[in-house]
């Protein structure tokens, strides 16, 4: 679905209306899961798929009707026997598709999609929540909102300017879900509200400071579990892309003033595994000033305590260091570079999943 957002935003910027079709319910052997989507254009062409064949043809036909009336539709389907002969379904199925027109004449709707696209581009996460309850629809279009991971709301789900904090909390409880899904939310003022909830999660960027043996083991594991890895070292022989084929980027740069050159934000992960105390401290003091979601530094408790003491002498508060994962990684008794890499990436996964928020202090 995330690949469809640029297509939708580009279309409305060209003053074109499209229909976003989402499979919200299914039974039987339909090949796609609930939450699968595709975009239909005015000329009947489309991007993406919800299964192909006759089902998609019916949905495209209904989508063109939706464009004319300018209102959303819940489209029920049932396919059996010969209906599925030209599709990738095995023996048919039934379900429901939600068709939502996206028009440049609905500026709030466009603003929501633009906000989602910005989150995907810059990093972060949140939830797009759309009312699929026909009783809540109005001439202004589908009530819709985007709630980011910090609880900031773009749009209006209930037709009111400010969404109740209790409802925002209920929505954010669903942030860990990977797939789009329907849910019933309790609206304290107007009763139950059936919604379509779609998680929006950008691919997190892991900045790896140091290109030594541990880094060489971290990169392939982190890349395999969904991190985009950027490796940085100041030595040409270690800042060699050939050493890290799974990395998105390998940079050669001095560690001093480095974070000012990187787009580090609240979705970034910083792992400090340089070749010594001095460089670790240089990177850490910059990391402490950042909004990075995760900051971890390798080293013994004694080394970490020395670095922390020096940073305190330079004016840093001990509370600032509580956010640092040091010694880095989950405690699994790791000793070799391979084992250390596993422990570090496991901790990154834990934090990404919303855990690992305990504060840690060396010494």
C-alpha positions as CSV (number, residue, x, y, z in Angstrom):
1,X,0.0,0.0,0.0
2,X,2.8,2.4,0.8
3,X,3.9,2.4,-2.8
4,X,0.5,3.8,-3.8
5,X,0.7,7.0,-1.7
6,X,3.1,8.8,-4.2
7,X,0.7,7.8,-7.0
8,X,-2.3,9.2,-5.2
9,X,-0.6,12.4,-4.2
10,X,0.8,12.9,-7.7
11,X,-2.6,12.4,-9.3
12,X,-4.4,15.0,-7.1
13,X,-1.6,17.5,-7.7
14,X,-2.4,17.0,-11.4
15,X,-6.1,17.8,-10.6
16,X,-7.1,14.2,-11.2
17,X,-9.6,12.2,-9.1
18,X,-8.8,8.5,-8.3
19,X,-10.5,5.8,-6.3
20,X,-8.6,3.9,-3.6
21,X,-10.1,0.4,-3.4
22,X,-9.4,-1.6,-0.3
23,X,-10.3,-5.2,0.4
24,X,-11.8,-5.0,3.9
25,X,-13.5,-8.4,4.3
26,X,-13.0,-11.7,2.8
27,X,-13.9,-15.4,3.1
28,X,-13.0,-18.4,1.1
29,X,-9.9,-18.6,-1.1
30,X,-9.5,-15.1,-2.2
31,X,-5.7,-14.7,-2.9
32,X,-5.2,-11.4,-1.1
33,X,-5.5,-10.5,2.5
34,X,-7.8,-7.9,4.0
35,X,-6.1,-4.6,3.7
36,X,-4.9,-5.2,0.1
37,X,-5.4,-2.1,-2.1
38,X,-5.2,-0.7,-5.5
39,X,-5.8,2.6,-7.2
40,X,-8.2,3.1,-10.1
41,X,-8.0,6.1,-12.5
42,X,-10.7,7.8,-14.5
43,X,-9.8,6.0,-17.7
44,X,-10.2,2.6,-16.0
45,X,-6.5,1.8,-15.7
46,X,-5.2,0.9,-12.3
47,X,-2.1,0.4,-10.2
48,X,-1.7,-2.4,-7.7
49,X,-4.0,-5.4,-7.5
50,X,-6.5,-7.1,-5.2
51,X,-6.5,-10.4,-7.1
52,X,-7.0,-9.7,-10.8
53,X,-9.6,-11.3,-13.0
54,X,-13.3,-10.8,-12.8
55,X,-13.2,-9.4,-9.3
56,X,-10.9,-6.6,-10.3
57,X,-13.0,-5.9,-13.4
58,X,-16.1,-5.5,-11.3
59,X,-14.3,-3.3,-8.8
60,X,-12.9,-1.0,-11.6
61,X,-16.4,-0.7,-13.0
62,X,-17.8,0.2,-9.6
63,X,-14.9,2.6,-9.0
64,X,-15.8,4.6,-12.1
65,X,-19.3,5.0,-10.8
66,X,-17.9,6.2,-7.5
67,X,-15.9,8.9,-9.3
68,X,-19.1,10.2,-10.9
69,X,-21.2,10.3,-7.6
70,X,-18.2,11.5,-5.6
71,X,-19.1,9.4,-2.6
72,X,-17.6,6.2,-1.1
73,X,-19.2,2.8,-1.5
74,X,-18.9,-0.6,0.2
75,X,-19.0,-3.1,-2.6
76,X,-19.9,-6.7,-1.8
77,X,-18.8,-9.5,-4.1
78,X,-19.2,-13.3,-4.4
79,X,-17.3,-15.3,-7.0
80,X,-17.7,-19.0,-7.7
81,X,-17.0,-21.5,-10.5
82,X,-16.5,-19.8,-13.8
83,X,-16.2,-16.4,-12.2
84,X,-12.7,-17.2,-11.1
85,X,-11.5,-19.0,-14.3
86,X,-9.4,-16.0,-15.5
87,X,-8.1,-14.9,-12.1
88,X,-5.5,-16.3,-9.6
89,X,-8.2,-17.5,-7.3
90,X,-8.5,-21.2,-6.8
91,X,-12.2,-21.7,-6.1
92,X,-13.7,-18.3,-5.5
93,X,-14.7,-16.5,-2.4
94,X,-16.7,-13.6,-1.1
95,X,-16.0,-10.3,0.7
96,X,-16.3,-6.6,0.6
97,X,-14.3,-3.8,-1.0
98,X,-14.3,-0.2,0.3
99,X,-14.1,2.3,-2.6
100,X,-13.0,5.8,-1.6
101,X,-12.8,8.7,-4.1
102,X,-9.7,10.9,-3.6
103,X,-10.2,14.3,-5.1
104,X,-8.2,17.5,-5.3
105,X,-11.5,19.2,-4.3
106,X,-11.2,17.7,-0.9
107,X,-8.3,19.6,0.6
108,X,-8.4,18.0,4.0
109,X,-8.2,14.5,2.5
110,X,-5.3,15.6,0.3
111,X,-3.5,17.1,3.4
112,X,-3.8,13.7,5.1
113,X,-2.2,11.8,2.2
114,X,0.5,14.4,1.9
115,X,1.2,14.1,5.7
116,X,1.5,10.3,5.3
117,X,3.8,10.6,2.4
118,X,6.0,13.0,4.4
119,X,6.2,10.5,7.2
120,X,7.2,7.7,4.8
121,X,9.9,9.9,3.2
122,X,11.4,11.3,6.4
123,X,10.9,8.4,8.7
124,X,8.3,7.7,11.4
125,X,5.1,5.8,11.9
126,X,1.4,6.3,12.5
127,X,-2.1,5.1,11.5
128,X,-4.5,6.2,8.8
129,X,-8.0,5.7,10.2
130,X,-11.0,6.0,7.9
131,X,-14.7,5.6,8.7
132,X,-16.3,2.8,6.7
133,X,-19.6,3.3,8.4
134,X,-22.1,4.7,5.8
135,X,-24.1,6.4,8.6
136,X,-21.0,8.6,9.3
137,X,-20.3,9.7,5.7
138,X,-21.2,13.1,4.5
139,X,-21.0,15.3,1.5
140,X,-17.5,16.3,2.5
141,X,-16.2,12.8,1.9
142,X,-15.1,9.9,4.1
143,X,-14.2,11.0,7.7
144,X,-10.5,10.3,7.9
145,X,-7.5,11.1,10.1
146,X,-3.8,10.3,10.4
147,X,-2.5,9.8,13.9
148,X,1.3,9.8,14.2
149,X,3.2,7.8,16.8
150,X,3.3,10.9,19.1
151,X,-0.4,11.3,19.0
152,X,-0.5,14.3,16.6
153,X,-3.7,14.2,14.5
154,X,-4.1,15.4,10.9
155,X,-7.7,15.4,9.7
156,X,-11.0,14.8,11.4
157,X,-12.4,11.3,12.1
158,X,-15.6,12.4,13.9
159,X,-16.4,15.6,12.1
160,X,-15.1,17.6,15.0
161,X,-12.0,19.8,15.0
162,X,-10.2,18.1,17.9
163,X,-10.3,14.3,18.4
164,X,-10.8,13.2,22.0
165,X,-7.6,12.1,23.7
166,X,-9.2,8.9,24.8
167,X,-9.9,8.0,21.2
168,X,-6.4,8.8,20.1
169,X,-5.1,6.5,22.8
170,X,-7.4,3.7,21.5
171,X,-6.1,4.2,18.0
172,X,-2.4,4.3,19.0
173,X,-2.9,0.9,20.8
174,X,-3.1,-0.6,17.3
175,X,0.2,0.8,16.1
176,X,2.0,-2.5,16.4
177,X,-0.3,-4.2,13.8
178,X,1.4,-4.8,10.5
179,X,-1.6,-5.1,8.2
180,X,-4.6,-2.9,7.5
181,X,-7.7,-4.1,9.3
182,X,-11.2,-3.1,10.3
183,X,-12.1,-2.3,13.9
184,X,-14.9,-0.9,15.9
185,X,-13.9,2.1,18.1
186,X,-16.0,3.4,20.9
187,X,-17.0,7.0,20.3
188,X,-18.1,8.3,23.7
189,X,-20.4,10.9,22.1
190,X,-22.0,9.0,19.2
191,X,-21.5,5.3,19.9
192,X,-19.5,2.6,18.1
193,X,-17.6,3.6,15.0
194,X,-16.5,1.1,12.4
195,X,-13.2,2.1,10.8
196,X,-10.5,0.9,8.5
197,X,-7.1,1.2,10.2
198,X,-3.9,1.2,8.1
199,X,-0.4,1.2,9.8
200,X,2.1,3.6,8.2
201,X,5.7,2.7,9.0
202,X,8.7,3.9,7.1
203,X,11.7,1.7,6.7
204,X,13.9,2.7,9.7
205,X,17.5,3.9,9.0
206,X,20.3,2.5,11.1
207,X,23.4,4.7,11.2
208,X,26.4,2.5,12.0
209,X,29.4,4.4,13.2
210,X,32.5,2.3,12.6
211,X,33.3,-0.2,9.9
212,X,35.2,-2.9,11.9
213,X,34.5,-6.6,12.5
214,X,31.3,-6.1,14.6
215,X,29.9,-3.7,12.0
216,X,30.6,-6.3,9.3
217,X,28.4,-8.8,11.2
218,X,25.6,-6.3,12.1
219,X,25.0,-5.1,8.5
220,X,23.7,-8.3,6.9
221,X,21.5,-9.2,9.9
222,X,20.0,-5.7,10.2
223,X,19.4,-5.4,6.5
224,X,17.6,-8.8,6.5
225,X,15.2,-7.7,9.2
226,X,14.2,-4.5,7.6
227,X,16.7,-1.8,8.5
228,X,18.3,0.5,5.9
229,X,21.9,0.6,7.0
230,X,24.3,3.4,6.5
231,X,27.9,2.7,7.5
232,X,30.3,5.5,8.3
233,X,34.0,5.4,9.0
234,X,36.9,7.8,8.6
235,X,39.3,5.2,7.2
236,X,39.2,4.5,3.5
237,X,39.9,0.8,3.9
238,X,36.9,0.4,6.2
239,X,34.6,2.8,4.4
240,X,34.6,0.5,1.4
241,X,31.2,-0.4,-0.1
242,X,32.7,-3.8,-1.1
243,X,32.9,-4.7,2.6
244,X,29.2,-4.0,3.1
245,X,27.2,-5.1,0.1
246,X,23.9,-5.2,2.1
247,X,24.3,-1.6,3.2
248,X,22.2,1.2,1.6
249,X,25.2,3.5,1.7
250,X,28.8,3.5,2.9
251,X,30.3,6.9,3.7
252,X,33.8,8.0,4.5
253,X,33.8,11.0,6.8
254,X,35.4,12.3,10.0
255,X,33.4,11.7,13.1
256,X,33.6,15.3,14.3
257,X,30.5,17.3,13.4
258,X,29.1,14.3,11.5
259,X,25.5,14.2,12.7
260,X,25.0,17.7,11.4
261,X,25.4,16.2,7.9
262,X,22.9,13.4,8.4
263,X,19.1,13.5,8.4
264,X,18.8,12.0,11.9
265,X,15.3,12.3,13.3
266,X,13.0,10.6,15.8
267,X,12.8,7.4,13.7
268,X,16.6,6.9,13.4
269,X,18.7,4.3,15.1
270,X,22.4,5.1,16.0
271,X,24.8,2.3,16.8
272,X,28.3,3.4,17.9
273,X,31.0,0.8,17.3
274,X,34.1,2.8,16.4
275,X,37.6,1.7,17.0
276,X,38.2,3.5,20.3
277,X,37.1,5.6,23.3
278,X,37.9,9.0,21.7
279,X,35.8,8.3,18.6
280,X,33.0,6.7,20.6
281,X,32.8,9.8,22.8
282,X,32.9,12.1,19.7
283,X,29.9,10.4,18.2
284,X,28.0,9.9,21.5
285,X,28.1,13.6,22.4
286,X,26.5,14.4,19.1
287,X,24.0,11.6,19.4
288,X,22.8,12.9,22.8
289,X,21.8,16.2,21.1
290,X,19.8,14.3,18.5
291,X,16.2,13.1,18.5
292,X,17.2,9.6,17.5
293,X,14.9,6.8,18.6
294,X,17.7,4.6,19.6
295,X,21.3,5.3,20.7
296,X,23.6,2.4,21.5
297,X,27.3,2.2,22.2
298,X,29.5,-0.8,22.5
299,X,32.1,-1.2,25.3
300,X,32.7,-2.5,28.8
301,X,31.0,-0.9,31.8
302,X,34.4,0.6,32.8
303,X,34.9,2.2,29.3
304,X,31.3,3.5,29.3
305,X,31.7,5.0,32.8
306,X,34.9,6.8,31.8
307,X,33.1,8.3,28.8
308,X,30.1,9.3,30.8
309,X,32.3,11.0,33.5
310,X,34.1,13.0,30.8
311,X,30.8,14.1,29.2
312,X,29.5,15.2,32.6
313,X,32.6,17.3,33.1
314,X,31.8,19.0,29.8
315,X,28.3,19.9,30.9
316,X,26.1,16.9,29.9
317,X,23.5,15.8,32.5
318,X,23.5,12.2,33.7
319,X,19.8,12.0,32.7
320,X,20.8,12.6,29.1
321,X,22.8,9.4,29.2
322,X,20.0,7.4,30.6
323,X,18.6,7.0,27.1
324,X,21.7,5.3,25.8
325,X,21.8,1.5,25.5
326,X,25.2,0.8,26.9
327,X,26.5,-1.8,27.2
328,X,24.8,-2.3,23.8
329,X,22.6,-5.2,22.9
330,X,20.5,-7.7,24.8
331,X,22.2,-9.8,27.4
332,X,22.6,-13.2,25.8
333,X,26.1,-13.9,26.9
334,X,27.5,-12.8,23.5
335,X,31.3,-12.9,23.1
336,X,32.2,-13.2,19.4
337,X,31.6,-10.5,16.8
338,X,28.8,-12.6,15.3
339,X,27.1,-13.1,18.7
340,X,27.5,-9.4,19.6
341,X,25.8,-8.5,16.3
342,X,22.9,-10.8,17.0
343,X,22.4,-9.2,20.5
344,X,22.6,-5.7,19.0
345,X,20.1,-6.3,16.2
346,X,17.8,-8.1,18.6
347,X,17.7,-5.0,20.7
348,X,17.0,-2.9,17.7
349,X,14.0,-5.1,16.8
350,X,12.8,-4.9,20.4
351,X,12.8,-1.1,20.4
352,X,11.3,-1.0,16.9
353,X,8.4,-3.1,18.2
354,X,7.8,-0.7,21.0
355,X,9.6,-2.4,23.8
356,X,13.1,-1.9,25.3
357,X,12.2,1.5,26.7
358,X,13.8,0.9,30.0
359,X,16.5,3.5,31.0
360,X,19.9,2.2,31.4
361,X,23.0,3.5,33.1
362,X,26.5,2.2,33.2
363,X,28.2,1.9,36.6
